[in-house]
Amino acid sequence: MSLLLHELRVRRGAMVGWALGLGLFLSLYTTIYRFLPAEVREMDVRALAFLNSLGIETFATFEGFILGTAFNFAPLLVGLFGVIIGVGALAGEEDEGMLELLAALPVSRVRLLLAKAAALFIAALVVMAVAGAIQAIVFTLWQIDTPVTALDLFQVAVSHWLIAFVFITFSLFIGAYLPGRGAALATATTALFVSFFGDNLAGMAPVLEPLQPFLPHAYFENVVQMLTGEVAWRDVTILLALGGGFLLAAVLSFRRRNLTVGAWPWQRPRVAP
């Protein structure tokens, strides 16, 4: 518990910054719709291939606008948040020399990693809850005419925790597997952009559709539709299972990691837990 609280304390600045930033991002699009000209709302977005490929289907309704803009691009930002804090938790602290000190404590490596992971999951949940609350407050103040409620917006914003969860665990795994922060950050960021843009491009290039089952954003695209429909529990389960698999891989990799050596995986000898 002490380690968990320590991990949360050292990340409170990042939590505040990301919560406010994402909250303002979501609120900005809510405000834009309030002042959107009538001719833009009546525009046939489906006739514009580029906008349609980004998942934007209509500007005529608030729910269509917010799903195609704010809740279309927010998963990229939230995934980036997960990558940054996930890589920093292991690879970043190892480069700074802090991880070796923590590993010297009378705590097993498994418990050390799980404490870090739990702190990151809590931080991501707090960030998304605050960001969702900010958007819900702005939405309520503007009194936009739509069947969508402030609670609906809040729930969809909080559901972005799922994409953060996947990329936090993936970044923990990559941080424990690759030799340093630079390699881990480059790999995790590349995976994030491939997942996000690959999912969007698949809508424009059917040849890419067979790749969608391997892209986390393809599943999360169905989750955000809960704004106007039912919760896609199958996709929620897949994202949770995917993150769980990455977390297990992170534990196995961290148990055999030779800290501060900066060697590639095939160069590392096995070390005791």
C-alpha positions, 0 to 999 in steps of 0.5 A: 500500500505504501508503494501504491501511494508513493506511485500515485503521489509522484504522478499527481502532477501528470494526473492534474495536467492530463485531466484538465487537458482532456476535459478542455478538449472534450468541452471544446467540441461540445462548445463548437457544436453550440455555435455550429452554423446551420449550413455545416450541420446540413452538410452531407458528410458521407459524400466527403471521403476524407471525413467519412474515413475518419468516422464522421458520419453527420454533423446534423445531430449533437450525438453524431457530431461528438462521436465523429469529432471528440470521441473519435480523436480522444482515444488517440490522446488517451492512448498517448497518455497511457504510453507516456505513463506506462513507459515512464513507470519502468523504462523511464525510472530505470534510465533515471536509476530509481527503479534499481532502488525500488527493486532493492526494497523487501518487495518481490518484483511481481508485487513491485510491478503490480503496485505500479500497474495499479497506481497507473490504472487508478491514475487513468480512471481519475483522469477520465472521470475528471475530464468526463465531469468537465465535459458534462458540466459544460454540456449542462451549461449550454443546454444543448437540445439532444436526447443525449444526457450529461450522464451519457457523456460522462460514461462514454468519457470514463469508458476511455479508461479501457484504451488507457488500460490496454496501452498502459499494460502494453507500455509496461511490457515493452518497458520491461522487455526492451533495453531503455526508454527510447526504444520502449517509447518509440515502439509503444508510440508506433503501436498506438498510431498503427492502431488508431490510424489503421482502424480509420484507414480500414474504413477507406481501404477495405484491403486493411479490414483483415487487420482490424481484429489486431487493432485495439481501437477497432474494438473501442470504436464499438464501445463509444457507441454506447452514447446512443445504444447498448454497451458493447460488452463483447468488445469491452471484454476483449479489451480487458483480456488484451490488457490482462495479457500484456500485464502478464507478459510485463510481469514475466519480462520484469522478473527476468530483467537485469536492471540498468544494463540496457541490454536487448532481450536476447542478451539478458541472462535469467535472474531470480524473482 
